């Protein structure tokens, strides 16, 4: 449909099979290019336009829509008007230009969290990819001014963390160096926009992560309760290749498969027929059988987190069915949470079982359409509905616009997982190729710059379109501490921001809170039926006929 392996207009190509978002189904850290997200991390907003300007013409190939997905939604444009002009801007054409579109927004109830653009990362937890490239993700997110989420199990899998037996309320965690490294890395460059969110799953709750974070960081962190994610309907997994590490994780209380303490498994490992172990988290809420029980437990958890000092609390839920979606929206609203992230099926940043990822859960567009419906029901009854963030397979600026429109006015943020991990990979590879002595520490994979990069440049100043924007922000002296992955992150975010500004200007919306459901329409009748977003031929049809009959 929309994405093929090669895009001649942009000069991009996918190494593997492209997904609905345009990323490869399997995104590799050592990839030498060059999907749209990969190349955008280097050249930035240049990739908004067709290549070889001056000797080409270009036309869209996405005018026929099949099936129900975000790519079957189209963005409405208008030939007159301007809405949401801020400050001293007027309706003069000199003011109504796309660079004047404001992307700043905020979310939260009692304490507002300001962000520079309506974007946040997915939960980057105990996967080794998140650990290896954390500095790029955290510093890049902080410089852009968006929230970055530390995912589940970071303390539990850290062999250097000290977790004592006993009551979590008395401080089970004595040290958590990896968690502290991640929080401190973000806060070093935090300037009042964005925020660092720490997620809690079953094991994190047992280990006392919330108590540790509250005691050490106070209200500098946002805490997030986790019900699930879009990639899988069981807890998070990682894969380890060491028998000793697998035994350590089992002693920490995790489910490890196959069982590393089994003599037969150990023998198979020694002989090479078993080469790795999968570490799994537990399912939550297994002791509850009714909605009322879940509600009481949830409200109790929120009350407790507030009692130990958290002023901002969020919830992340996955692609469960409609009952769980309604519970998440209603409970989060009643508890006055600051944000609810709703993650639709298909994406993932960790080690989700492949066929589970392919076949479980509610697809993003359907889940998000129902989220709007349910939120509207609560709003009609007078509830102050929780601010929402939509997640699940987003990578491009039009995805951001469409998802914000789908959930307007309740959706304040869009969550991207895999897409904004790509610049961390490519930046580390470039830095490692340019400075071989640092390659191992950076987890770089390239012995030298591939031709896909050399066509752009041979130094950071030549390669990254946003290099000097970052330098202006942090200063020349501080640039030596900024990983190239963070510069790539900033460059990609700049492209997404510019593309979003252009789409908003075309819709005559100059402030995010002006985006509405009528700024998108469906490209086919099936999508209209499933989402409640009218077909493009029906939108404003009545007003059009009034013009004709006037």
Order of alpha helices (4+ residues) and beta strands (2+ residues): beta-beta-alpha-beta-beta-beta-beta-alpha-alpha-beta-beta-beta-alpha-beta-alpha-alpha-beta-beta-alpha-beta-alpha-beta-alpha-beta-alpha-beta-alpha-alpha-beta-alpha-beta-alpha-alpha-alpha-alpha-alpha-alpha-beta-alpha-alpha
